[in-house]
Amino acid sequence: MNVKPLAKILVKRPRTVLLIYVIITLILGSQATNIYMESNLTSFLPSDDPTVQLWIKMDKEFQLGSTIIIYVEADDIRDPEVLKEMDRVTSSAKLNKFESDEGKLDGIYSVRSLASYIKKENSKPDIIGGLGGTGKNEIPDDENLISRYLSRFTIQEIKGTLFTNTYDVAVILLQLSEDADYKDLLTKTKYAINHRGTFYSEMTVTGTAAMQVAIQEVSMEYFRNIFLVAIIMVSIVLFIFHRNFKGIIIALLPTACAIALTFGVLGIIQPQLTLLSVSIVALLLGLGVDYSIHIMNRFVEEQSVENKIERMEIILKSTGRAIFLSTITTMIGFASLMISSMSPVVTFGFGCAIGILFCFISAVMLAPVLSLILNFEKDGRIPSWGKLAKFIIENKRRIVVIACFFAVISIIVLPQTKTDVNYFGMAPPGIPELEKLQEYSDNFGGANFNGLLIETEPQGLTYPETIDAIYDMELEMRKFGIDLYSIADELKKINEILKRDEIIERLGELVDVDTVVFDTIAEEGLVDEDFSKTLILVFIPIGMSIEESEKLVNKVNGIASDTVIPHNGQVSQLTGQDAINIAINKKLTDEQTRSMIIALLLVLAALILIFNSSIYGFLTMVPVAFVLMWEPGFLVAFDIPLSVLTISIASIMVGIGIDYGVHITHRVREEMGKGLSKTEATKIAIEKTGSSLVEAACTTMAGMSAIFITNIEILNQFAIVIVLMTALSCIGATMILPVFYEFKFVK
């Protein structure tokens, strides 16, 4: 390939090239402002997944909407002043401006709270015997009157769902319409709480919608902080290696441009990112700096060539070509993630793939011109690396034996690796919305919505035997500590399910005493119009391990499958937050295995074509092979499960490991092409290219270490594995791979 024209442009017009490239970066990078964070785990399942399809069916049948929860804490929530505060927050002047519009105008379909029930009881006309109210639609000041209302059936039925038995905690449920702007309503809710007039109680907004918004805001903050901290960490490493600030500028500026270009493209094509995408910044910063390091180190190494155009041509033909080859293989490794059925993983793979491409282009265009503009020079010889090269050649058999030993140990513990999908593990600690969500679960039962759909023939739910069968099924499920709620529970309590007309008469009462459905609630009730479909709400406590949750879900599904419902009744499998988590968990191992195998096969094919040699193609895979064999051992040793984040590590390490291997292989072949023996060529590759690989690995690890500032366990686990695997990839390329080039069959 003729690179002389490019070499001339870079040498003769370095400032012009730099200016044009920076302008293009600023224009395209400005589109990164379109990016926003999505924190809903449902996005990790394809739309045709049975669990998702069942959820969509339930949503269509019962018009499930989002819910905002206001968590109220007070010394005594029966205090008239506390009840008045609760009422003021949700009054027409604050939130629910149009109480009878069913959410069409203000986005709020209904409001449920202890205060609303007290007002309703008080608004009833006065009846002899004290069975009514005062006829006034307000919270009464008389505590005795409030106590009388609290003893009534309609309010006693909501104890444990809208307020606790200890009367110190209550919740206000704001059910939103299907097309409501929940972010806007969250803002209005917080404003109403802060401007409620008196403060006899403590109120906190919580719920999945509130928590997701909080996670999104914190994630964007982490997104910015990770970038800044990563730059500082990488700069420190670069300064240690180069002892001047010129090397920092040459390495970081091209990478910063590549990151800006990457997120500019994502802002145009795929602005919806997830927590997984936060790591793209640190990953590209670490890997992008590697390319610039290789070029500027080769620039110094060839400083004996006085003609700058010739020197630039040599750099582009040698190191530039090696970087190009490693870019192709690294992109293949990341692109393999795009075969995933999980949309966020596909986006992550796409972002990393185009990011690596931009890193290559930025490094080739900017690292040389910056080296020229800054007149970058340093001593390119590091004596200690010569000793290391000699040690590796002399102890090649021992090195291979040790590497194989750890590989065998790791493979033995492979069955002990775990998978886990913890929705709340993805949330940063210290978020009030999350803390109150845990308290909500402790006080009112499960915090995640799960549901079973029951379908019968028309009017099937009006028959006592149908309700009995549903209720008996629930009793079986409750034996395993599972909390449920359905229309059968209310009908059994009322014990008036003799005729259809009585059920119809009771539907109005059921709406009044409907249990709080956390984050989703049926807009039309739990029964459809022709009494053929109903929902059973299943609550599984938060904070359980994925194994514990899966056991409960399997119990529910098993009992549901064995239950016979009269009148052609059918019970669906469980769907909802916990069921979706488990469905994702089941995909994790298969997803990693499939993407890893495809990545390895594609990379191997690319290497064979690149080097025009099956032997060199297979040998370049050696570092990757060892790293992948070592991975299970480290996962078990550090007790790190495969999750929606760590699932991508295998493919990432294929990309990084191949990157390092390509540079060593290319340098060995380059030196052998000059007439050197295999041993001499290998020593030079270890001494010169190996030093650049160590520097590159250190910058990658430094960049990834910035993730530790997030204090999010699942992200920290991701960073730990990447840092360890990067170090092992470097060891594999610089210490294990050269050993194989000493074998006789390599020529």
KETORGU-463312 format. One line per 3 residues: number of its first residue (from 1); for each residue x, y, z of C-alpha. Coordinates in pm, 1 decimal, decimal comma. Example, Ala and Ser with C-alpha at 12.3 -4.5 7.8 and 13.67 -1.06 7.14 Angstrom:
BEGIN
1	1230,0 -450,0 780,0  1367,0 -106,0 714,0
end
This chain:
BEGIN
1	0,0 0,0 0,0  136,9 340,6 -103,1  131,9 563,6 206,2
4	377,0 824,5 73,5  102,7 1079,9 -22,7  -39,8 1064,3 328,0
7	310,5 1089,0 477,6  376,8 1406,4 272,7  53,4 1570,3 387,2
10	118,1 1487,8 751,0  475,4 1619,3 737,6  420,4 1930,6 524,0
13	82,1 2041,8 664,5  71,7 1916,9 1026,8  -108,0 2223,4 1169,6
16	-362,9 2226,6 888,4  -438,8 1856,7 941,2  -475,3 1914,4 1315,4
19	-706,7 2215,6 1270,6  -934,6 2046,1 1015,2  -961,2 1728,3 1221,8
22	-1046,3 1920,5 1540,4  -1314,8 2123,7 1357,9  -1475,0 1804,7 1220,6
25	-1462,9 1652,8 1569,0  -1633,2 1954,5 1726,2  -1910,7 1956,9 1464,0
28	-1986,5 1585,2 1484,0  -1916,2 1556,0 1855,8  -2176,1 1824,0 1933,7
31	-2444,1 1563,2 1855,5  -2347,3 1381,0 2175,8  -2581,0 1621,7 2357,0
34	-2869,0 1410,0 2222,9  -2764,7 1114,2 2437,7  -2980,8 1008,6 2731,0
37	-2973,0 716,7 2972,9  -3224,5 430,4 2988,8  -3227,6 222,3 3308,7
40	-3511,9 -22,9 3239,4  -3393,1 -383,6 3238,4  -3682,1 -478,7 3008,7
43	-3475,0 -340,2 2722,1  -3234,4 -633,2 2766,9  -3493,9 -874,4 2626,5
46	-3602,3 -889,2 2260,5  -3958,2 -777,7 2186,5  -4057,2 -1129,3 2076,4
49	-3948,1 -1291,6 2404,2  -4244,1 -1486,6 2556,8  -4211,6 -1302,2 2887,7
52	-4222,6 -965,1 2714,8  -4504,7 -1074,7 2484,3  -4713,2 -1182,7 2782,1
55	-4648,2 -848,4 2949,2  -4759,3 -666,8 2633,5  -5076,2 -878,4 2626,8
58	-5154,4 -790,3 2988,9  -5087,7 -424,7 2916,7  -5326,0 -436,4 2620,1
61	-5600,6 -615,4 2811,5  -5584,0 -418,2 3135,9  -5416,7 -91,8 3027,7
64	-5143,9 -110,6 3290,4  -4998,4 230,8 3367,1  -4701,3 361,2 3564,6
67	-4735,9 468,3 3924,9  -4557,3 727,1 4137,6  -4536,6 650,1 4509,0
70	-4506,0 920,9 4774,4  -4365,8 758,9 5087,7  -4501,2 938,4 5398,0
73	-4345,0 907,6 5744,0  -4486,4 1067,8 6058,8  -4526,6 1006,8 6430,6
76	-4893,0 930,0 6366,3  -5038,8 940,2 6017,0  -5389,4 961,1 6174,3
79	-5306,2 1315,9 6286,2  -5546,0 1552,6 6102,0  -5254,6 1782,7 6011,8
82	-5064,7 1495,3 5849,2  -5374,6 1387,7 5656,6  -5428,5 1745,5 5542,1
85	-5068,6 1758,0 5415,8  -5125,5 1440,4 5217,8  -5442,6 1587,8 5073,9
88	-5278,7 1921,2 4983,5  -4998,4 1749,2 4791,1  -5246,7 1576,3 4561,8
91	-5514,3 1845,8 4553,2  -5639,3 1982,0 4223,6  -5422,6 2292,2 4258,8
94	-5104,2 2084,8 4283,7  -5114,6 1766,9 4077,1  -5450,4 1614,3 3993,2
97	-5601,9 1927,4 3842,1  -5876,2 1738,7 3660,2  -5996,3 1465,4 3894,0
100	-6253,2 1312,6 3658,0  -6057,7 1328,8 3329,9  -5906,2 978,3 3372,4
103	-5559,6 1122,6 3311,6  -5635,4 1263,0 2966,3  -5558,1 1624,8 3063,8
106	-5318,1 1611,9 3359,2  -5168,2 1262,1 3312,0  -5294,8 1136,4 3650,5
109	-5560,4 866,1 3622,5  -5630,2 833,8 3992,5  -5500,4 917,5 4339,1
112	-5519,1 673,5 4630,1  -5414,4 749,5 4983,9  -5546,5 722,7 5337,3
115	-5635,8 1092,8 5314,3  -5852,2 1035,3 5005,0  -6042,0 753,9 5181,9
118	-6095,7 967,9 5492,7  -6227,6 1251,9 5276,6  -6462,8 1014,0 5097,3
121	-6601,5 880,0 5422,7  -6639,0 1232,3 5560,3  -6819,9 1348,1 5244,2
124	-7098,4 1093,6 5292,9  -7427,1 1241,5 5418,6  -7496,7 1218,7 5789,0
127	-7695,0 903,3 5870,1  -7862,6 818,8 6198,3  -7636,8 589,6 6395,0
130	-7312,3 747,3 6274,3  -7283,4 531,6 5962,6  -7230,2 829,3 5730,6
133	-7010,0 1138,2 5749,2  -7047,1 1514,8 5785,1  -7132,1 1571,0 5420,6
136	-6816,0 1782,2 5372,3  -6546,1 1682,4 5119,9  -6253,6 1761,1 5351,1
139	-6030,4 1616,0 5620,6  -6207,4 1664,5 5954,9  -6027,9 1816,0 6253,7
142	-6201,1 1579,9 6495,6  -5961,1 1294,0 6580,0  -6247,8 1083,3 6715,6
145	-6429,3 1116,5 6385,7  -6114,4 1008,4 6199,7  -6082,9 705,3 6430,6
148	-6444,2 613,0 6354,1  -6373,9 625,6 5979,0  -6060,6 416,3 6024,3
151	-6264,9 135,5 6181,6  -6487,3 101,2 5874,8  -6453,2 -194,3 5639,8
154	-6340,6 4,9 5332,3  -6046,5 158,0 5519,2  -5956,3 -151,0 5722,7
157	-5916,4 -335,5 5391,6  -5636,1 -99,9 5281,9  -5438,2 -140,8 5604,1
160	-5104,7 -292,2 5512,8  -5129,3 -157,3 5160,9  -5179,5 220,4 5197,9
163	-5068,3 250,3 5561,1  -4898,3 31,2 5820,1  -5048,0 -124,7 6131,7
166	-4823,6 98,9 6342,1  -4970,0 413,5 6184,0  -4628,5 572,1 6128,1
169	-4592,0 510,1 5752,6  -4834,8 566,0 5466,5  -4812,7 589,8 5089,0
172	-4982,9 806,9 4832,5  -5036,1 627,9 4503,3  -5049,6 838,0 4185,8
175	-5162,6 618,5 3899,4  -5055,6 769,3 3567,5  -5225,7 743,1 3232,6
178	-5059,4 534,4 2965,7  -4919,7 831,2 2767,7  -4830,9 1048,1 3068,5
181	-4497,1 1232,4 3081,2  -4372,9 1071,2 3401,5  -4058,6 1285,2 3418,8
184	-4267,4 1602,2 3414,6  -4506,7 1458,0 3671,9  -4216,2 1355,8 3893,7
187	-4093,7 1716,1 3887,0  -4441,8 1845,2 3969,1  -4478,4 1589,2 4248,1
190	-4153,3 1697,0 4411,7  -4257,1 2061,2 4378,6  -4593,5 1986,9 4541,9
193	-4418,8 1809,8 4830,5  -4174,1 2097,4 4886,4  -4454,6 2356,7 4875,2
196	-4722,6 2176,9 5076,4  -4737,5 2450,0 5340,1  -4679,3 2256,1 5662,3
199	-4427,9 1984,6 5740,1  -4574,6 1753,2 6000,8  -4452,0 1453,5 5799,5
202	-4154,2 1353,5 5588,2  -4237,3 1276,5 5223,5  -4016,2 1105,2 4966,2
205	-4094,9 1025,9 4605,4  -4015,2 666,3 4516,8  -4117,5 387,0 4279,5
208	-3954,9 239,0 3971,9  -4026,8 544,2 3756,2  -3873,3 776,2 4016,3
211	-3578,4 544,0 4069,9  -3512,2 514,9 3695,6  -3501,3 892,5 3657,9
214	-3265,0 916,1 3956,2  -3040,6 645,7 3808,4  -3040,1 824,6 3473,5
217	-2934,2 1151,7 3633,9  -2662,5 989,8 3844,7  -2542,9 782,0 3547,2
220	-2497,7 1094,1 3333,6  -2302,0 1251,7 3618,0  -2084,9 941,3 3644,2
223	-2048,4 948,8 3266,5  -1881,2 1291,0 3287,4  -1680,2 1214,8 3600,6
226	-1542,9 888,1 3462,5  -1411,2 1072,0 3157,6  -1232,4 1334,3 3368,8
229	-1086,9 1086,0 3617,5  -980,0 850,8 3337,5  -790,8 1134,1 3168,5
232	-610,0 1211,0 3495,1  -524,0 843,6 3556,8  -400,8 788,3 3202,5
235	-199,9 1111,5 3215,0  -20,9 994,5 3528,8  74,7 665,8 3361,5
238	193,4 845,5 3048,4  402,7 1086,2 3253,8  565,2 797,0 3438,6
241	667,2 637,8 3108,2  770,5 953,8 2919,5  866,4 1203,5 3191,8
244	725,9 1495,7 2991,4  391,9 1650,1 2905,5  439,8 1619,1 2530,3
247	373,3 1245,3 2544,5  51,3 1307,7 2738,2  -78,1 1549,6 2473,3
250	17,2 1321,5 2183,1  -152,8 1021,8 2342,2  -464,8 1187,8 2480,0
253	-573,0 1439,8 2215,9  -633,9 1181,2 1939,6  -821,3 961,2 2185,5
256	-1034,4 1249,7 2310,9  -1127,6 1326,8 1949,5  -1213,4 959,8 1889,6
259	-1441,2 951,1 2195,8  -1613,4 1274,6 2089,4  -1667,7 1135,9 1737,8
262	-1799,2 807,0 1876,8  -2060,8 961,6 2102,5  -2145,7 1215,8 1835,5
265	-2236,5 928,3 1603,4  -2427,0 752,0 1883,2  -2611,7 1077,3 1950,4
268	-2733,1 1069,9 1591,7  -2792,9 696,3 1543,6  -2855,0 554,1 1892,7
271	-2899,0 826,1 2157,3  -3061,3 589,0 2408,0  -2778,8 436,1 2611,8
274	-2773,5 222,5 2926,0  -2549,7 189,8 3229,3  -2340,5 -55,3 3025,9
277	-2257,6 227,2 2782,7  -2091,8 430,6 3059,2  -1792,0 197,3 3040,2
280	-1738,4 277,7 2670,2  -1567,7 603,0 2772,4  -1309,7 434,3 2994,0
283	-1263,0 146,2 2750,9  -1199,0 367,5 2447,3  -977,2 598,2 2645,9
286	-759,7 306,0 2749,5  -750,3 135,6 2409,2  -733,8 457,0 2204,0
289	-428,8 579,3 2390,1  -261,5 247,8 2299,9  -263,4 332,3 1929,3
292	-110,1 675,0 1984,5  153,1 523,8 2212,9  262,3 275,9 1945,1
295	295,2 553,0 1685,3  482,7 804,2 1900,1  717,2 536,1 2035,8
298	793,6 424,3 1679,8  842,4 791,7 1587,2  1120,2 810,1 1846,4
301	1259,3 470,3 1753,7  1307,0 582,2 1390,8  1452,1 923,5 1481,3
304	1779,9 825,3 1316,0  1605,2 869,2 979,3  1665,3 1237,7 910,5
307	1420,3 1274,5 620,9  1089,0 1328,8 798,6  877,9 1212,3 505,6
310	1074,0 887,2 486,3  1046,9 846,9 862,7  671,6 902,9 846,7
313	641,1 654,5 561,2  828,4 391,2 763,1  601,2 450,6 1064,1
316	282,9 423,7 858,3  401,5 109,8 677,4  515,8 -68,1 992,9
319	339,7 46,0 1309,2  52,2 202,0 1115,0  -13,1 -126,5 940,7
322	7,6 -319,9 1268,4  -242,6 -80,7 1425,9  -469,8 -118,6 1124,4
325	-458,7 -496,9 1155,1  -527,6 -486,2 1528,0  -812,3 -238,8 1465,6
328	-979,2 -486,8 1231,5  -951,0 -775,1 1475,7  -1054,1 -561,8 1775,3
331	-1358,1 -434,0 1585,5  -1451,3 -794,1 1506,4  -1428,5 -880,6 1876,0
334	-1659,0 -595,6 1973,5  -1888,8 -638,2 1673,4  -1953,4 -998,4 1781,1
337	-2161,1 -852,1 2064,3  -2401,1 -716,2 1804,1  -2539,4 -1064,7 1740,9
340	-2685,9 -1052,8 2091,9  -3062,4 -1052,0 2133,9  -3017,5 -791,9 2409,3
343	-3051,5 -443,2 2264,5  -2821,3 -266,9 2516,8  -2545,7 -522,8 2448,8
346	-2585,7 -461,3 2074,9  -2554,4 -86,6 2132,4  -2247,8 -141,7 2350,2
349	-2083,4 -358,1 2083,2  -2165,8 -105,6 1811,4  -2034,6 184,6 2019,4
352	-1707,9 5,3 2094,5  -1662,3 -105,6 1732,1  -1703,5 239,6 1577,6
355	-1508,1 383,8 1870,2  -1207,2 165,1 1791,1  -1230,9 269,4 1424,7
358	-1226,2 636,2 1524,4  -934,8 564,3 1760,3  -737,4 423,7 1467,0
361	-819,0 714,1 1235,1  -745,1 972,0 1505,2  -417,1 806,8 1602,2
364	-292,5 780,9 1242,8  -392,0 1138,6 1158,4  -307,3 1320,8 1480,6
367	-32,3 1131,1 1666,1  225,9 1185,7 1386,0  143,7 1555,3 1334,0
370	147,8 1621,5 1709,4  485,5 1445,7 1734,8  616,4 1676,8 1461,6
373	460,4 1995,3 1599,3  583,9 1925,9 1952,7  919,5 1790,5 1830,2
376	871,6 1482,9 2046,1  1193,1 1295,8 2132,3  1308,0 1057,9 2401,0
379	1544,1 768,8 2455,0  1371,4 480,5 2281,4  1589,8 213,4 2442,1
382	1499,9 60,8 2778,1  1786,7 -172,0 2890,7  1572,4 -377,4 3130,0
385	1353,6 -499,9 2843,0  1655,3 -664,7 2683,1  1703,8 -865,6 3001,5
388	1336,5 -959,9 3002,0  1358,9 -1081,1 2643,0  1659,7 -1296,0 2729,7
391	1479,5 -1437,4 3037,2  1173,2 -1533,8 2831,6  1374,9 -1710,0 2561,0
394	1579,9 -1901,8 2817,9  1277,4 -2011,3 3026,2  1023,4 -2070,1 2752,2
397	925,5 -2421,9 2863,4  872,1 -2319,4 3226,2  656,4 -2024,9 3118,2
400	431,1 -2247,0 2905,7  397,5 -2504,7 3185,6  298,3 -2237,6 3439,6
403	45,6 -2084,3 3197,3  -108,3 -2424,2 3125,9  -124,8 -2508,6 3496,6
406	-336,0 -2201,5 3577,2  -549,2 -2265,8 3269,6  -630,8 -2618,5 3388,9
409	-716,3 -2494,5 3739,7  -944,6 -2228,7 3592,1  -1124,9 -2478,4 3368,5
412	-1179,6 -2708,3 3667,5  -1364,1 -2432,7 3859,2  -1568,0 -2332,0 3551,0
415	-1889,2 -2498,1 3684,8  -1865,8 -2271,7 3991,3  -1914,6 -1951,8 3789,7
418	-2246,2 -1783,3 3862,7  -2490,2 -1564,9 3673,8  -2689,4 -1290,5 3837,7
421	-2924,1 -1012,5 3727,1  -2973,7 -768,3 4011,4  -3185,7 -474,0 3897,9
424	-3106,9 -280,7 4213,8  -2738,3 -365,1 4188,2  -2729,3 -136,9 3884,4
427	-2835,8 159,5 4096,4  -2581,8 382,0 4272,1  -2607,3 367,7 4653,4
430	-2740,1 662,4 4851,2  -3032,3 738,2 4619,0  -3333,7 829,4 4840,6
433	-3575,1 683,8 4585,0  -3400,9 345,8 4613,7  -3374,6 352,4 4992,0
436	-3745,8 427,0 5030,6  -3821,2 159,2 4774,2  -3653,5 -94,1 5003,7
439	-3852,3 38,8 5299,8  -4170,4 16,1 5092,4  -4094,2 -349,8 5025,9
442	-4031,0 -413,8 5395,7  -4353,6 -243,4 5506,6  -4596,6 -329,1 5228,6
445	-4462,0 -647,0 5069,3  -4292,0 -705,3 4733,5  -4177,9 -397,3 4546,0
448	-4171,3 -551,0 4199,7  -4484,3 -606,9 3995,6  -4543,9 -956,3 3862,1
451	-4867,0 -1092,9 3724,5  -5048,8 -1408,4 3617,9  -5313,9 -1374,5 3348,7
454	-5622,2 -1596,0 3381,7  -5849,0 -1638,6 3080,1  -6184,2 -1818,5 3073,5
457	-6486,7 -1830,2 2847,7  -6713,6 -1521,9 2861,6  -6872,0 -1478,2 3207,2
460	-6643,5 -1757,4 3337,1  -6531,6 -1549,4 3632,9  -6889,4 -1509,0 3757,6
463	-6910,4 -1873,3 3865,1  -6824,2 -1968,1 4226,4  -6628,1 -2275,7 4114,4
466	-6395,9 -2056,5 3903,7  -6325,4 -1821,8 4193,7  -6273,9 -2122,6 4424,8
469	-6017,5 -2271,8 4184,9  -5828,0 -1941,8 4164,6  -5834,7 -1900,4 4540,5
472	-5714,8 -2257,0 4600,7  -5428,6 -2201,2 4356,9  -5328,4 -1890,4 4550,1
475	-5332,7 -2085,8 4875,9  -5083,0 -2334,4 4728,6  -4855,2 -2048,7 4621,2
478	-4878,2 -1878,6 4960,7  -4733,1 -2190,5 5123,6  -4397,1 -2083,4 4980,7
481	-4413,0 -1735,1 5129,4  -4538,9 -1567,9 4813,0  -4769,0 -1268,9 4855,5
484	-5057,0 -1245,2 4606,6  -5365,8 -1039,9 4541,0  -5659,0 -1094,5 4307,1
487	-6029,7 -1036,0 4274,6  -6080,0 -1382,3 4426,5  -5933,4 -1258,2 4754,5
490	-6181,9 -972,2 4777,3  -6475,6 -1186,7 4671,8  -6382,9 -1447,0 4931,7
493	-6365,2 -1178,4 5198,7  -6705,4 -1043,8 5105,1  -6831,8 -1399,7 5057,8
496	-7099,2 -1291,6 4811,6  -7020,0 -1462,6 4485,7  -7351,6 -1640,3 4439,5
499	-7480,3 -1461,1 4131,4  -7342,5 -1243,6 3853,7  -7558,5 -942,2 3945,0
502	-7410,5 -941,8 4295,3  -7058,5 -942,3 4151,2  -7147,3 -645,0 3931,3
505	-7284,9 -461,3 4234,0  -6962,6 -526,7 4419,9  -6727,4 -405,8 4145,8
508	-6769,6 -45,0 4258,0  -6671,5 -143,9 4611,2  -6372,3 -336,9 4480,7
511	-6240,1 -21,3 4315,4  -6264,8 156,3 4651,0  -6067,7 -108,5 4839,6
514	-5829,7 -206,5 4560,1  -5488,4 -300,8 4692,2  -5194,2 -80,1 4592,5
517	-5031,7 -230,9 4285,3  -4675,2 -110,5 4299,9  -4573,6 76,7 3985,0
520	-4851,4 -73,3 3773,4  -5222,2 -91,7 3834,7  -5515,9 -184,5 3617,3
523	-5696,5 121,7 3487,0  -6014,3 -78,4 3430,0  -5982,1 -293,2 3743,2
526	-5857,5 -650,8 3763,8  -6143,6 -793,9 3557,0  -6231,2 -723,2 3193,5
529	-6575,6 -622,4 3071,6  -6710,8 -969,8 2990,4  -6567,7 -1134,5 3302,8
532	-6338,5 -1364,6 3104,7  -5993,3 -1226,0 3200,0  -5838,6 -1127,0 3529,8
535	-5496,9 -1064,0 3682,7  -5336,7 -1219,3 3987,2  -5075,1 -983,5 4128,2
538	-4768,3 -1164,9 4260,3  -4523,6 -982,1 4486,5  -4167,7 -1108,6 4536,4
541	-3956,3 -912,4 4788,4  -3664,7 -711,0 4654,7  -3308,3 -786,9 4761,3
544	-3335,4 -1162,3 4699,3  -3063,1 -1336,4 4501,1  -3145,4 -1438,9 4147,2
547	-3138,6 -1805,0 4255,2  -3391,7 -1742,8 4533,7  -3617,7 -1541,1 4302,6
550	-3596,5 -1805,8 4032,6  -3703,5 -2078,0 4277,1  -4012,5 -1878,8 4372,4
553	-4096,3 -1797,7 4010,7  -4058,8 -2166,0 3918,3  -4288,1 -2262,3 4206,6
556	-4550,8 -2014,8 4086,1  -4524,1 -2136,0 3726,8  -4538,3 -2500,8 3833,7
559	-4851,7 -2452,1 4042,0  -5009,4 -2240,2 3767,2  -4943,7 -2514,7 3509,8
562	-5101,6 -2781,8 3731,7  -5411,2 -2576,3 3817,0  -5738,3 -2660,9 3641,8
565	-5967,5 -2360,5 3603,6  -6334,8 -2439,0 3519,5  -6506,2 -2298,4 3213,0
568	-6207,8 -2347,5 2982,9  -5984,2 -2146,0 3210,1  -5611,5 -2107,8 3145,0
571	-5339,2 -1963,8 3368,7  -5038,9 -1797,0 3205,8  -4679,0 -1818,6 3319,9
574	-4558,4 -1538,2 3544,2  -4445,0 -1212,2 3386,6  -4323,3 -886,0 3536,1
577	-4002,0 -742,8 3679,5  -3874,5 -1056,5 3855,5  -3977,2 -1285,5 3570,3
580	-3797,7 -1057,5 3323,3  -3484,3 -1055,6 3539,9  -3481,3 -1434,4 3540,7
583	-3539,1 -1450,5 3165,3  -3237,3 -1222,4 3116,5  -3032,6 -1434,4 3356,4
586	-3102,1 -1748,0 3152,1  -2973,4 -1576,8 2840,3  -2645,9 -1456,4 2989,6
589	-2432,7 -1770,3 2965,2  -2564,5 -1861,3 2620,5  -2510,3 -1505,7 2499,2
592	-2148,1 -1496,7 2619,0  -2066,0 -1838,1 2477,6  -2219,6 -1762,3 2140,2
595	-2062,5 -1416,8 2100,4  -1724,7 -1547,2 2215,4  -1721,7 -1839,0 1970,5
598	-1827,7 -1619,1 1680,2  -1566,7 -1357,9 1775,1  -1291,7 -1620,4 1789,5
601	-1384,6 -1772,5 1454,4  -1413,3 -1436,7 1277,5  -1090,2 -1306,7 1428,9
604	-906,0 -1626,4 1337,6  -1028,5 -1599,9 978,1  -920,4 -1235,3 965,9
607	-574,4 -1318,2 1103,8  -517,5 -1594,0 851,3  -608,3 -1354,4 571,2
610	-406,5 -1067,8 718,7  -86,5 -1266,6 767,9  -151,3 -1497,7 472,6
613	-51,9 -1783,2 699,7  -253,2 -2032,0 903,5  37,9 -2081,9 1143,8
616	78,2 -1713,6 1226,0  -299,8 -1673,3 1240,2  -336,2 -1946,5 1501,5
619	-29,1 -1838,1 1697,8  -156,8 -1480,4 1727,9  -462,5 -1626,9 1901,9
622	-246,3 -1778,2 2177,6  -277,1 -1483,4 2424,0  -654,9 -1479,2 2376,3
625	-683,6 -1853,3 2427,9  -498,8 -1838,8 2758,8  -687,2 -1530,2 2883,1
628	-1025,2 -1690,2 2808,5  -916,2 -2007,4 2986,9  -801,4 -1801,1 3287,2
631	-1122,1 -1593,2 3305,4  -1343,4 -1845,4 3496,5  -1077,3 -1880,4 3762,8
634	-1070,5 -1508,1 3828,3  -1450,5 -1482,9 3826,5  -1467,8 -1755,4 4092,1
637	-1171,8 -1620,0 4291,7  -1323,0 -1272,0 4314,9  -1680,9 -1405,3 4347,1
640	-1793,4 -1206,5 4043,5  -2105,7 -1337,8 3866,6  -2184,2 -1299,1 3499,0
643	-2427,7 -1008,8 3471,0  -2570,2 -777,2 3207,9  -2234,2 -595,4 3224,5
646	-1974,7 -869,5 3273,8  -2139,1 -1079,7 3000,3  -1951,3 -872,6 2740,6
649	-1607,0 -926,0 2891,1  -1517,3 -1236,7 2689,1  -1570,2 -1054,2 2360,4
652	-1388,0 -747,7 2492,1  -1088,9 -959,0 2587,5  -1086,6 -1119,9 2244,2
655	-1049,1 -769,6 2102,8  -781,2 -655,6 2348,3  -587,2 -983,8 2349,3
658	-576,5 -997,7 1970,9  -464,8 -634,5 1960,3  -155,9 -715,7 2166,4
661	-88,0 -1040,7 1983,2  -104,1 -872,5 1640,6  161,7 -618,2 1737,0
664	404,1 -889,2 1855,1  341,8 -1111,1 1551,3  375,3 -820,8 1308,4
667	703,5 -708,1 1466,6  849,3 -1058,8 1463,2  766,8 -1098,9 1094,3
670	894,0 -749,3 1017,1  1231,8 -819,3 1176,7  1256,9 -1163,5 1014,2
673	1186,5 -990,1 682,3  1499,9 -786,9 742,9  1704,2 -1106,3 755,0
676	1721,4 -1160,8 1131,6  1687,1 -1505,2 1284,8  1371,2 -1607,1 1468,3
679	1540,8 -1570,3 1805,2  1677,1 -1224,1 1730,5  1346,0 -1112,1 1580,3
682	1160,5 -1238,7 1886,7  1397,9 -1058,8 2122,9  1352,2 -729,5 1937,6
685	974,3 -774,4 1939,7  976,9 -828,3 2317,5  1223,9 -547,5 2385,6
688	1072,7 -276,9 2164,2  711,9 -365,4 2087,3  672,2 -535,4 2424,9
691	760,5 -213,4 2606,3  488,9 -29,6 2411,8  240,4 -305,6 2496,1
694	313,5 -275,2 2866,9  267,9 101,3 2846,7  -52,4 51,2 2648,4
697	-183,2 -205,7 2899,1  -109,5 26,9 3189,0  -301,3 311,7 3025,6
700	-594,7 79,7 2953,2  -600,7 -36,5 3314,4  -568,2 322,6 3436,8
703	-858,3 430,7 3216,1  -1078,6 144,5 3334,3  -986,5 214,3 3697,6
706	-1177,5 541,7 3670,7  -1497,7 333,9 3686,2  -1427,1 265,1 4054,1
709	-1542,8 618,3 4140,9  -1900,2 513,7 4059,4  -1936,1 303,0 4374,1
712	-2178,7 81,6 4179,7  -2100,6 -281,2 4259,3  -2190,0 -422,8 3919,5
715	-1979,1 -161,2 3736,8  -1689,5 -211,4 3976,9  -1697,2 -586,4 3910,0
718	-1687,9 -512,7 3538,4  -1383,1 -286,7 3584,0  -1200,7 -539,1 3804,4
721	-1230,5 -814,3 3545,1  -1128,7 -585,0 3257,0  -822,3 -462,4 3447,7
724	-715,7 -817,3 3536,2  -781,3 -954,6 3189,7  -592,8 -664,3 3027,5
727	-289,8 -735,0 3243,9  -309,3 -1103,8 3153,8  -349,2 -1021,7 2783,5
730	-29,0 -820,0 2799,5  149,5 -1101,4 2980,9  20,9 -1351,2 2726,6
733	140,9 -1140,8 2431,6  481,3 -1042,0 2570,0  579,1 -1357,3 2761,9
736	381,9 -1655,1 2625,8  329,7 -1578,1 2256,6  703,1 -1519,4 2179,4
739	779,1 -1864,0 2322,0  573,6 -2028,1 2047,2  775,1 -1851,8 1777,0
742	1078,9 -2047,9 1894,3  920,7 -2374,9 1783,1  1073,2 -2536,7 1475,3
745	750,7 -2545,1 1272,5  740,9 -2163,2 1271,0  935,9 -2024,1 977,4
end
